[in-house]
Amino acid sequence: MEAKDTVLEVMKKEGTPMNAGQIAEISGLDRKVVDKAMKTLKDEELIVSPKRCYWEAKK
């Protein structure tokens, strides 16, 4: 499973807006890997930001 898939799965499972640090802690991935995966997900428009520095899976 790719890092972006793991990040998206964690976001969907939690169901609340999260920052990269929280996602890294839950997923066990390195923070830099999470940041890179989140950038890819933003570019693909699969995640949205309801408030600054917090992201959630697009509904």
PDB file of N, CA, C and O in Angstrom:
ATOM      1  N   MET A   1       0.841  -1.176   0.000  1.00  0.00           N
ATOM      2  CA  MET A   1       0.000   0.000   0.000  1.00  0.00           C
ATOM      3  C   MET A   1       0.895   1.251   0.000  1.00  0.00           C
ATOM      4  O   MET A   1       1.856   1.338   0.764  1.00  0.00           O
ATOM      5  N   GLU A   2       0.569   2.193  -0.849  1.00  0.00           N
ATOM      6  CA  GLU A   2       1.340   3.426  -0.920  1.00  0.00           C
ATOM      7  C   GLU A   2       1.035   4.321   0.271  1.00  0.00           C
ATOM      8  O   GLU A   2      -0.010   4.190   0.909  1.00  0.00           O
ATOM      9  N   ALA A   3       1.950   5.225   0.560  1.00  0.00           N
ATOM     10  CA  ALA A   3       1.785   6.138   1.690  1.00  0.00           C
ATOM     11  C   ALA A   3       0.524   6.985   1.539  1.00  0.00           C
ATOM     12  O   ALA A   3      -0.188   7.215   2.516  1.00  0.00           O
ATOM     13  N   LYS A   4       0.242   7.454   0.312  1.00  0.00           N
ATOM     14  CA  LYS A   4      -0.943   8.302   0.122  1.00  0.00           C
ATOM     15  C   LYS A   4      -2.221   7.526   0.406  1.00  0.00           C
ATOM     16  O   LYS A   4      -3.188   8.088   0.920  1.00  0.00           O
ATOM     17  N   ASP A   5      -2.232   6.238   0.075  1.00  0.00           N
ATOM     18  CA  ASP A   5      -3.398   5.405   0.370  1.00  0.00           C
ATOM     19  C   ASP A   5      -3.576   5.234   1.880  1.00  0.00           C
ATOM     20  O   ASP A   5      -4.695   5.262   2.392  1.00  0.00           O
ATOM     21  N   THR A   6      -2.467   5.058   2.577  1.00  0.00           N
ATOM     22  CA  THR A   6      -2.506   4.916   4.034  1.00  0.00           C
ATOM     23  C   THR A   6      -3.021   6.200   4.684  1.00  0.00           C
ATOM     24  O   THR A   6      -3.861   6.157   5.582  1.00  0.00           O
ATOM     25  N   VAL A   7      -2.505   7.346   4.218  1.00  0.00           N
ATOM     26  CA  VAL A   7      -2.930   8.640   4.765  1.00  0.00           C
ATOM     27  C   VAL A   7      -4.420   8.850   4.535  1.00  0.00           C
ATOM     28  O   VAL A   7      -5.136   9.257   5.449  1.00  0.00           O
ATOM     29  N   LEU A   8      -4.889   8.579   3.332  1.00  0.00           N
ATOM     30  CA  LEU A   8      -6.301   8.754   3.017  1.00  0.00           C
ATOM     31  C   LEU A   8      -7.171   7.816   3.854  1.00  0.00           C
ATOM     32  O   LEU A   8      -8.247   8.207   4.307  1.00  0.00           O
ATOM     33  N   GLU A   9      -6.715   6.594   4.060  1.00  0.00           N
ATOM     34  CA  GLU A   9      -7.462   5.625   4.867  1.00  0.00           C
ATOM     35  C   GLU A   9      -7.581   6.096   6.320  1.00  0.00           C
ATOM     36  O   GLU A   9      -8.646   5.979   6.928  1.00  0.00           O
ATOM     37  N   VAL A  10      -6.487   6.629   6.873  1.00  0.00           N
ATOM     38  CA  VAL A  10      -6.509   7.143   8.249  1.00  0.00           C
ATOM     39  C   VAL A  10      -7.496   8.302   8.353  1.00  0.00           C
ATOM     40  O   VAL A  10      -8.269   8.378   9.307  1.00  0.00           O
ATOM     41  N   MET A  11      -7.469   9.203   7.373  1.00  0.00           N
ATOM     42  CA  MET A  11      -8.386  10.355   7.389  1.00  0.00           C
ATOM     43  C   MET A  11      -9.842   9.907   7.342  1.00  0.00           C
ATOM     44  O   MET A  11     -10.682  10.441   8.066  1.00  0.00           O
ATOM     45  N   LYS A  12     -10.136   8.938   6.499  1.00  0.00           N
ATOM     46  CA  LYS A  12     -11.514   8.453   6.382  1.00  0.00           C
ATOM     47  C   LYS A  12     -11.944   7.739   7.660  1.00  0.00           C
ATOM     48  O   LYS A  12     -13.081   7.889   8.106  1.00  0.00           O
ATOM     49  N   LYS A  13     -11.040   6.969   8.244  1.00  0.00           N
ATOM     50  CA  LYS A  13     -11.360   6.220   9.454  1.00  0.00           C
ATOM     51  C   LYS A  13     -11.650   7.155  10.626  1.00  0.00           C
ATOM     52  O   LYS A  13     -12.609   6.942  11.368  1.00  0.00           O
ATOM     53  N   GLU A  14     -10.824   8.190  10.795  1.00  0.00           N
ATOM     54  CA  GLU A  14     -10.994   9.125  11.911  1.00  0.00           C
ATOM     55  C   GLU A  14     -12.220  10.001  11.727  1.00  0.00           C
ATOM     56  O   GLU A  14     -12.935  10.271  12.693  1.00  0.00           O
ATOM     57  N   GLY A  15     -12.476  10.450  10.500  1.00  0.00           N
ATOM     58  CA  GLY A  15     -13.679  11.219  10.220  1.00  0.00           C
ATOM     59  C   GLY A  15     -13.667  12.653  10.710  1.00  0.00           C
ATOM     60  O   GLY A  15     -14.691  13.334  10.633  1.00  0.00           O
ATOM     61  N   THR A  16     -12.532  13.135  11.216  1.00  0.00           N
ATOM     62  CA  THR A  16     -12.418  14.527  11.664  1.00  0.00           C
ATOM     63  C   THR A  16     -11.194  15.151  11.001  1.00  0.00           C
ATOM     64  O   THR A  16     -10.267  14.437  10.618  1.00  0.00           O
ATOM     65  N   PRO A  17     -11.182  16.479  10.860  1.00  0.00           N
ATOM     66  CA  PRO A  17     -10.008  17.139  10.291  1.00  0.00           C
ATOM     67  C   PRO A  17      -8.767  16.872  11.149  1.00  0.00           C
ATOM     68  O   PRO A  17      -8.827  16.940  12.377  1.00  0.00           O
ATOM     69  N   MET A  18      -7.649  16.571  10.495  1.00  0.00           N
ATOM     70  CA  MET A  18      -6.419  16.222  11.198  1.00  0.00           C
ATOM     71  C   MET A  18      -5.237  16.954  10.586  1.00  0.00           C
ATOM     72  O   MET A  18      -5.275  17.337   9.417  1.00  0.00           O
ATOM     73  N   ASN A  19      -4.180  17.151  11.382  1.00  0.00           N
ATOM     74  CA  ASN A  19      -2.959  17.718  10.824  1.00  0.00           C
ATOM     75  C   ASN A  19      -1.969  16.580  10.534  1.00  0.00           C
ATOM     76  O   ASN A  19      -2.199  15.432  10.916  1.00  0.00           O
ATOM     77  N   ALA A  20      -0.889  16.913   9.868  1.00  0.00           N
ATOM     78  CA  ALA A  20       0.082  15.894   9.448  1.00  0.00           C
ATOM     79  C   ALA A  20       0.693  15.152  10.629  1.00  0.00           C
ATOM     80  O   ALA A  20       0.958  13.953  10.535  1.00  0.00           O
ATOM     81  N   GLY A  21       0.916  15.842  11.728  1.00  0.00           N
ATOM     82  CA  GLY A  21       1.491  15.200  12.911  1.00  0.00           C
ATOM     83  C   GLY A  21       0.593  14.120  13.479  1.00  0.00           C
ATOM     84  O   GLY A  21       1.058  13.046  13.861  1.00  0.00           O
ATOM     85  N   GLN A  22      -0.692  14.412  13.530  1.00  0.00           N
ATOM     86  CA  GLN A  22      -1.648  13.421  14.039  1.00  0.00           C
ATOM     87  C   GLN A  22      -1.709  12.207  13.118  1.00  0.00           C
ATOM     88  O   GLN A  22      -1.768  11.068  13.583  1.00  0.00           O
ATOM     89  N   ILE A  23      -1.694  12.455  11.820  1.00  0.00           N
ATOM     90  CA  ILE A  23      -1.746  11.362  10.851  1.00  0.00           C
ATOM     91  C   ILE A  23      -0.496  10.502  10.959  1.00  0.00           C
ATOM     92  O   ILE A  23      -0.581   9.275  10.905  1.00  0.00           O
ATOM     93  N   ALA A  24       0.664  11.134  11.110  1.00  0.00           N
ATOM     94  CA  ALA A  24       1.925  10.396  11.247  1.00  0.00           C
ATOM     95  C   ALA A  24       1.905   9.524  12.501  1.00  0.00           C
ATOM     96  O   ALA A  24       2.358   8.380  12.478  1.00  0.00           O
ATOM     97  N   GLU A  25       1.381  10.068  13.585  1.00  0.00           N
ATOM     98  CA  GLU A  25       1.320   9.329  14.846  1.00  0.00           C
ATOM     99  C   GLU A  25       0.413   8.103  14.728  1.00  0.00           C
ATOM    100  O   GLU A  25       0.774   7.019  15.185  1.00  0.00           O
ATOM    101  N   ILE A  26      -0.748   8.269  14.123  1.00  0.00           N
ATOM    102  CA  ILE A  26      -1.702   7.167  14.006  1.00  0.00           C
ATOM    103  C   ILE A  26      -1.237   6.113  13.004  1.00  0.00           C
ATOM    104  O   ILE A  26      -1.352   4.914  13.257  1.00  0.00           O
ATOM    105  N   SER A  27      -0.711   6.566  11.866  1.00  0.00           N
ATOM    106  CA  SER A  27      -0.339   5.637  10.800  1.00  0.00           C
ATOM    107  C   SER A  27       1.002   4.960  11.025  1.00  0.00           C
ATOM    108  O   SER A  27       1.257   3.886  10.482  1.00  0.00           O
ATOM    109  N   GLY A  28       1.867   5.590  11.833  1.00  0.00           N
ATOM    110  CA  GLY A  28       3.195   5.033  12.052  1.00  0.00           C
ATOM    111  C   GLY A  28       4.185   5.420  10.959  1.00  0.00           C
ATOM    112  O   GLY A  28       5.324   4.954  10.960  1.00  0.00           O
ATOM    113  N   LEU A  29       3.758   6.270  10.027  1.00  0.00           N
ATOM    114  CA  LEU A  29       4.634   6.732   8.956  1.00  0.00           C
ATOM    115  C   LEU A  29       5.456   7.918   9.442  1.00  0.00           C
ATOM    116  O   LEU A  29       5.068   8.603  10.388  1.00  0.00           O
ATOM    117  N   ASP A  30       6.584   8.158   8.798  1.00  0.00           N
ATOM    118  CA  ASP A  30       7.410   9.317   9.099  1.00  0.00           C
ATOM    119  C   ASP A  30       6.683  10.592   8.678  1.00  0.00           C
ATOM    120  O   ASP A  30       5.946  10.586   7.692  1.00  0.00           O
ATOM    121  N   ARG A  31       6.880  11.670   9.406  1.00  0.00           N
ATOM    122  CA  ARG A  31       6.192  12.938   9.133  1.00  0.00           C
ATOM    123  C   ARG A  31       6.476  13.436   7.714  1.00  0.00           C
ATOM    124  O   ARG A  31       5.571  13.944   7.053  1.00  0.00           O
ATOM    125  N   LYS A  32       7.709  13.302   7.238  1.00  0.00           N
ATOM    126  CA  LYS A  32       8.060  13.756   5.887  1.00  0.00           C
ATOM    127  C   LYS A  32       7.318  12.949   4.827  1.00  0.00           C
ATOM    128  O   LYS A  32       6.912  13.493   3.800  1.00  0.00           O
ATOM    129  N   VAL A  33       7.142  11.675   5.070  1.00  0.00           N
ATOM    130  CA  VAL A  33       6.393  10.815   4.139  1.00  0.00           C
ATOM    131  C   VAL A  33       4.932  11.247   4.113  1.00  0.00           C
ATOM    132  O   VAL A  33       4.319  11.298   3.046  1.00  0.00           O
ATOM    133  N   VAL A  34       4.372  11.558   5.274  1.00  0.00           N
ATOM    134  CA  VAL A  34       2.985  12.014   5.368  1.00  0.00           C
ATOM    135  C   VAL A  34       2.815  13.344   4.628  1.00  0.00           C
ATOM    136  O   VAL A  34       1.851  13.520   3.882  1.00  0.00           O
ATOM    137  N   ASP A  35       3.745  14.276   4.831  1.00  0.00           N
ATOM    138  CA  ASP A  35       3.676  15.570   4.147  1.00  0.00           C
ATOM    139  C   ASP A  35       3.689  15.397   2.630  1.00  0.00           C
ATOM    140  O   ASP A  35       2.919  16.047   1.922  1.00  0.00           O
ATOM    141  N   LYS A  36       4.555  14.529   2.139  1.00  0.00           N
ATOM    142  CA  LYS A  36       4.650  14.284   0.690  1.00  0.00           C
ATOM    143  C   LYS A  36       3.356  13.649   0.164  1.00  0.00           C
ATOM    144  O   LYS A  36       2.859  14.028  -0.897  1.00  0.00           O
ATOM    145  N   ALA A  37       2.820  12.688   0.908  1.00  0.00           N
ATOM    146  CA  ALA A  37       1.577  12.030   0.511  1.00  0.00           C
ATOM    147  C   ALA A  37       0.412  13.026   0.511  1.00  0.00           C
ATOM    148  O   ALA A  37      -0.442  12.983  -0.374  1.00  0.00           O
ATOM    149  N   MET A  38       0.378  13.916   1.500  1.00  0.00           N
ATOM    150  CA  MET A  38      -0.692  14.904   1.573  1.00  0.00           C
ATOM    151  C   MET A  38      -0.605  15.891   0.412  1.00  0.00           C
ATOM    152  O   MET A  38      -1.635  16.329  -0.101  1.00  0.00           O
ATOM    153  N   LYS A  39       0.596  16.244  -0.005  1.00  0.00           N
ATOM    154  CA  LYS A  39       0.755  17.137  -1.153  1.00  0.00           C
ATOM    155  C   LYS A  39       0.181  16.477  -2.404  1.00  0.00           C
ATOM    156  O   LYS A  39      -0.512  17.122  -3.190  1.00  0.00           O
ATOM    157  N   THR A  40       0.471  15.200  -2.583  1.00  0.00           N
ATOM    158  CA  THR A  40      -0.066  14.458  -3.722  1.00  0.00           C
ATOM    159  C   THR A  40      -1.594  14.406  -3.661  1.00  0.00           C
ATOM    160  O   THR A  40      -2.263  14.612  -4.674  1.00  0.00           O
ATOM    161  N   LEU A  41      -2.145  14.132  -2.478  1.00  0.00           N
ATOM    162  CA  LEU A  41      -3.598  14.068  -2.312  1.00  0.00           C
ATOM    163  C   LEU A  41      -4.248  15.426  -2.565  1.00  0.00           C
ATOM    164  O   LEU A  41      -5.341  15.491  -3.127  1.00  0.00           O
ATOM    165  N   LYS A  42      -3.582  16.520  -2.152  1.00  0.00           N
ATOM    166  CA  LYS A  42      -4.106  17.871  -2.423  1.00  0.00           C
ATOM    167  C   LYS A  42      -4.131  18.130  -3.917  1.00  0.00           C
ATOM    168  O   LYS A  42      -5.111  18.653  -4.447  1.00  0.00           O
ATOM    169  N   ASP A  43      -3.038  17.758  -4.606  1.00  0.00           N
ATOM    170  CA  ASP A  43      -2.960  17.963  -6.054  1.00  0.00           C
ATOM    171  C   ASP A  43      -4.033  17.167  -6.799  1.00  0.00           C
ATOM    172  O   ASP A  43      -4.539  17.612  -7.829  1.00  0.00           O
ATOM    173  N   GLU A  44      -4.373  15.998  -6.276  1.00  0.00           N
ATOM    174  CA  GLU A  44      -5.405  15.149  -6.883  1.00  0.00           C
ATOM    175  C   GLU A  44      -6.802  15.523  -6.404  1.00  0.00           C
ATOM    176  O   GLU A  44      -7.789  14.915  -6.820  1.00  0.00           O
ATOM    177  N   GLU A  45      -6.887  16.527  -5.525  1.00  0.00           N
ATOM    178  CA  GLU A  45      -8.141  17.024  -4.964  1.00  0.00           C
ATOM    179  C   GLU A  45      -8.942  15.946  -4.237  1.00  0.00           C
ATOM    180  O   GLU A  45     -10.168  15.898  -4.333  1.00  0.00           O
ATOM    181  N   LEU A  46      -8.229  15.080  -3.507  1.00  0.00           N
ATOM    182  CA  LEU A  46      -8.873  14.029  -2.725  1.00  0.00           C
ATOM    183  C   LEU A  46      -9.051  14.425  -1.261  1.00  0.00           C
ATOM    184  O   LEU A  46      -9.791  13.777  -0.522  1.00  0.00           O
ATOM    185  N   ILE A  47      -8.356  15.511  -0.841  1.00  0.00           N
ATOM    186  CA  ILE A  47      -8.522  16.010   0.524  1.00  0.00           C
ATOM    187  C   ILE A  47      -8.802  17.509   0.465  1.00  0.00           C
ATOM    188  O   ILE A  47      -8.403  18.197  -0.475  1.00  0.00           O
ATOM    189  N   VAL A  48      -9.495  17.995   1.489  1.00  0.00           N
ATOM    190  CA  VAL A  48      -9.835  19.418   1.575  1.00  0.00           C
ATOM    191  C   VAL A  48      -9.465  19.931   2.973  1.00  0.00           C
ATOM    192  O   VAL A  48      -9.335  19.157   3.921  1.00  0.00           O
ATOM    193  N   SER A  49      -9.300  21.241   3.073  1.00  0.00           N
ATOM    194  CA  SER A  49      -8.931  21.866   4.340  1.00  0.00           C
ATOM    195  C   SER A  49     -10.085  22.709   4.867  1.00  0.00           C
ATOM    196  O   SER A  49     -10.341  23.795   4.347  1.00  0.00           O
ATOM    197  N   PRO A  50     -10.792  22.223   5.902  1.00  0.00           N
ATOM    198  CA  PRO A  50     -11.886  23.005   6.484  1.00  0.00           C
ATOM    199  C   PRO A  50     -11.378  24.156   7.347  1.00  0.00           C
ATOM    200  O   PRO A  50     -12.087  25.144   7.538  1.00  0.00           O
ATOM    201  N   LYS A  51     -10.151  24.037   7.871  1.00  0.00           N
ATOM    202  CA  LYS A  51      -9.518  25.120   8.621  1.00  0.00           C
ATOM    203  C   LYS A  51      -8.013  25.001   8.454  1.00  0.00           C
ATOM    204  O   LYS A  51      -7.498  23.934   8.117  1.00  0.00           O
ATOM    205  N   ARG A  52      -7.326  26.079   8.687  1.00  0.00           N
ATOM    206  CA  ARG A  52      -5.888  26.138   8.426  1.00  0.00           C
ATOM    207  C   ARG A  52      -5.113  25.007   9.101  1.00  0.00           C
ATOM    208  O   ARG A  52      -5.273  24.744  10.293  1.00  0.00           O
ATOM    209  N   CYS A  53      -4.272  24.348   8.307  1.00  0.00           N
ATOM    210  CA  CYS A  53      -3.370  23.280   8.753  1.00  0.00           C
ATOM    211  C   CYS A  53      -4.081  21.969   9.121  1.00  0.00           C
ATOM    212  O   CYS A  53      -3.435  21.046   9.616  1.00  0.00           O
ATOM    213  N   TYR A  54      -5.351  21.876   8.896  1.00  0.00           N
ATOM    214  CA  TYR A  54      -6.095  20.642   9.149  1.00  0.00           C
ATOM    215  C   TYR A  54      -6.733  20.178   7.854  1.00  0.00           C
ATOM    216  O   TYR A  54      -7.245  20.981   7.074  1.00  0.00           O
ATOM    217  N   TRP A  55      -6.695  18.878   7.637  1.00  0.00           N
ATOM    218  CA  TRP A  55      -7.192  18.305   6.386  1.00  0.00           C
ATOM    219  C   TRP A  55      -8.121  17.140   6.665  1.00  0.00           C
ATOM    220  O   TRP A  55      -8.023  16.483   7.701  1.00  0.00           O
ATOM    221  N   GLU A  56      -9.025  16.894   5.726  1.00  0.00           N
ATOM    222  CA  GLU A  56      -9.907  15.732   5.815  1.00  0.00           C
ATOM    223  C   GLU A  56     -10.179  15.205   4.415  1.00  0.00           C
ATOM    224  O   GLU A  56     -10.002  15.921   3.430  1.00  0.00           O
ATOM    225  N   ALA A  57     -10.609  13.955   4.332  1.00  0.00           N
ATOM    226  CA  ALA A  57     -10.932  13.349   3.045  1.00  0.00           C
ATOM    227  C   ALA A  57     -12.128  14.070   2.433  1.00  0.00           C
ATOM    228  O   ALA A  57     -13.084  14.421   3.125  1.00  0.00           O
ATOM    229  N   LYS A  58     -12.054  14.280   1.135  1.00  0.00           N
ATOM    230  CA  LYS A  58     -13.154  14.947   0.433  1.00  0.00           C
ATOM    231  C   LYS A  58     -14.371  14.041   0.434  1.00  0.00           C
ATOM    232  O   LYS A  58     -14.257  12.833   0.226  1.00  0.00           O
ATOM    233  N   LYS A  59     -15.526  14.621   0.666  1.00  0.00           N
ATOM    234  CA  LYS A  59     -16.758  13.832   0.749  1.00  0.00           C
ATOM    235  C   LYS A  59     -17.387  13.671  -0.592  1.00  0.00           C
ATOM    236  O   LYS A  59     -18.434  13.034  -0.710  1.00  0.00           O
TER     237      LYS A  59
END
